[in-house]
Amino acid sequence: MKYLITTIAALVLVGCGPNIHEATWTGNIELVKQLTDSNIDVNVKRDRGETPLHIAARFSYYEVAKLLISKGGDVNVRNDFGWTPLHQAAYSFTKGGRKMSTIELLFLKGANVNAETDSGATPLDVANTWDHRPAADLLRKHGGKTAEELKAAGN
């Protein structure tokens, strides 16, 4: 047992510790705060290029998203497929205030409402594909367009 505790302590001392992606995944605001206070890179990407903010947006962890953004989280960062946190929020949208407030937070902090994925989908396209009407309405309210509409407008 003594050896195990010594090994764990040594790993923590050299920088191993809770993973910010896993902490974000659980929505554990206190752990995310502890990690961000230790100057961890909040824009660090894991497999598929996903950042903690992508995860927070997907699960509508408003407080976690707000904290990550306050620590430099990039609201327009793209994963390996070109998805931004706003695409993630539109994809996983369900009815409820948390989802709406997370999307509003992303807008407030400068998220590009018409960012296109590598396959050409905007957040509005994603919301429409999954029939997330309230998200689609909110995206439209903030100037969201489909990729087809952007193409027709010459953008």
C-alpha positions as CSV (number, residue, x, y, z in Angstrom):
1,M,0.0,0.0,0.0
2,K,2.8,2.4,0.9
3,Y,4.3,1.8,-2.6
4,L,1.0,2.5,-4.3
5,I,0.6,5.8,-2.4
6,T,4.2,6.8,-3.2
7,T,3.7,6.0,-6.9
8,I,0.5,8.1,-7.0
9,A,2.2,11.0,-5.3
10,A,5.1,10.8,-7.8
11,L,2.7,10.8,-10.7
12,V,0.9,13.9,-9.4
13,L,4.2,15.7,-8.8
14,V,5.3,15.2,-12.4
15,G,2.1,16.5,-13.8
16,C,-0.2,13.5,-14.1
17,G,-3.5,14.1,-12.5
18,P,-7.1,14.5,-13.4
19,N,-7.7,15.0,-17.1
20,I,-9.6,18.2,-18.0
21,H,-11.6,16.4,-20.6
22,E,-12.8,13.8,-18.1
23,A,-13.5,16.4,-15.5
24,T,-15.5,18.4,-18.1
25,W,-17.3,15.2,-19.2
26,T,-18.6,14.7,-15.7
27,G,-19.6,18.3,-15.3
28,N,-17.6,18.6,-12.1
29,I,-17.2,22.4,-11.9
30,E,-15.0,22.2,-8.8
31,L,-12.5,19.8,-10.5
32,V,-12.5,21.8,-13.7
33,K,-11.8,25.0,-11.7
34,Q,-9.0,23.3,-9.8
35,L,-7.4,22.2,-13.1
36,T,-7.9,25.6,-14.8
37,D,-6.4,27.4,-11.7
38,S,-3.3,25.3,-12.3
39,N,-2.8,26.9,-15.7
40,I,-3.7,23.9,-17.7
41,D,-4.3,24.6,-21.4
42,V,-8.1,24.8,-21.7
43,N,-7.8,24.4,-25.5
44,V,-6.0,21.1,-25.4
45,K,-7.4,18.7,-27.9
46,R,-7.9,15.0,-27.4
47,D,-8.7,12.3,-29.9
48,R,-10.8,13.7,-32.8
49,G,-9.6,17.2,-31.9
50,E,-12.2,17.8,-29.2
51,T,-11.6,20.4,-26.6
52,P,-13.1,20.7,-23.1
53,L,-15.4,23.4,-24.5
54,H,-16.8,21.0,-27.1
55,I,-17.7,18.6,-24.3
56,A,-19.2,21.3,-22.1
57,A,-21.3,22.6,-25.0
58,R,-22.5,19.0,-25.9
59,F,-23.7,18.4,-22.4
60,S,-24.9,22.0,-21.8
61,Y,-22.7,22.4,-18.7
62,Y,-23.3,26.2,-18.7
63,E,-21.1,26.9,-15.6
64,V,-18.3,24.7,-16.9
65,A,-18.5,26.4,-20.4
66,K,-18.5,29.8,-18.8
67,L,-15.4,28.9,-16.7
68,L,-13.5,27.5,-19.7
69,I,-14.3,30.6,-21.8
70,S,-13.1,32.8,-18.9
71,K,-9.8,30.9,-18.9
72,G,-9.3,31.4,-22.6
73,G,-11.5,28.7,-24.1
74,D,-11.9,29.3,-27.8
75,V,-15.6,29.4,-28.8
76,N,-14.7,28.9,-32.5
77,V,-12.2,26.1,-32.1
78,R,-12.8,23.2,-34.5
79,N,-12.4,19.5,-34.0
80,D,-11.0,17.2,-36.6
81,F,-14.3,17.3,-38.5
82,G,-14.7,21.1,-38.4
83,W,-17.3,21.1,-35.6
84,T,-17.3,24.1,-33.2
85,P,-18.8,24.1,-29.7
86,L,-21.9,25.7,-31.2
87,H,-22.3,22.7,-33.6
88,Q,-22.0,20.4,-30.6
89,A,-24.7,22.4,-28.7
90,A,-27.0,22.3,-31.7
91,Y,-26.5,18.6,-32.1
92,S,-27.3,17.6,-28.6
93,F,-30.0,20.1,-28.0
94,T,-33.0,19.2,-26.0
95,K,-35.7,21.4,-24.5
96,G,-34.8,23.2,-21.4
97,G,-33.2,26.4,-20.1
98,R,-29.7,25.0,-19.7
99,K,-29.3,24.2,-23.4
100,M,-30.6,27.7,-24.4
101,S,-28.3,29.5,-21.9
102,T,-25.3,27.6,-23.2
103,I,-26.0,28.5,-26.8
104,E,-26.6,32.1,-25.7
105,L,-23.3,32.1,-23.8
106,L,-21.5,30.9,-27.0
107,F,-23.1,33.7,-29.0
108,L,-22.3,36.3,-26.3
109,K,-18.7,35.2,-26.4
110,G,-18.4,35.5,-30.2
111,A,-19.2,32.1,-31.6
112,N,-19.5,32.1,-35.4
113,V,-23.2,31.2,-36.0
114,N,-22.5,30.2,-39.6
115,A,-19.3,28.2,-39.2
116,E,-19.3,25.3,-41.5
117,T,-18.0,21.8,-40.7
118,D,-15.7,20.0,-43.1
119,S,-18.8,18.5,-44.7
120,G,-20.3,21.9,-45.1
121,A,-22.9,21.9,-42.3
122,T,-23.7,25.0,-40.2
123,P,-25.0,24.8,-36.7
124,L,-28.5,25.5,-38.1
125,D,-28.1,22.5,-40.5
126,V,-27.2,20.4,-37.5
127,A,-30.2,21.6,-35.5
128,N,-32.5,21.0,-38.5
129,T,-31.1,17.5,-39.2
130,W,-31.9,16.5,-35.6
131,D,-35.2,18.4,-35.6
132,H,-34.1,20.6,-32.7
133,R,-36.6,23.3,-33.4
134,P,-35.9,25.6,-30.4
135,A,-32.2,25.5,-31.2
136,A,-32.9,26.2,-34.8
137,D,-35.1,29.2,-33.9
138,L,-32.4,30.5,-31.6
139,L,-29.7,30.1,-34.2
140,R,-32.0,32.0,-36.8
141,K,-32.5,34.7,-34.2
142,H,-28.8,35.3,-34.1
143,G,-28.4,35.2,-37.9
144,G,-27.9,31.5,-38.4
145,K,-28.3,30.2,-42.0
146,T,-28.1,26.9,-43.6
147,A,-25.1,26.1,-45.8
148,E,-27.5,26.2,-48.8
149,E,-28.6,29.7,-47.8
150,L,-25.0,30.8,-47.4
151,K,-24.1,29.4,-50.8
152,A,-27.1,31.1,-52.5
153,A,-26.0,34.4,-50.9
154,G,-22.5,34.0,-52.2
155,N,-20.8,33.4,-48.9
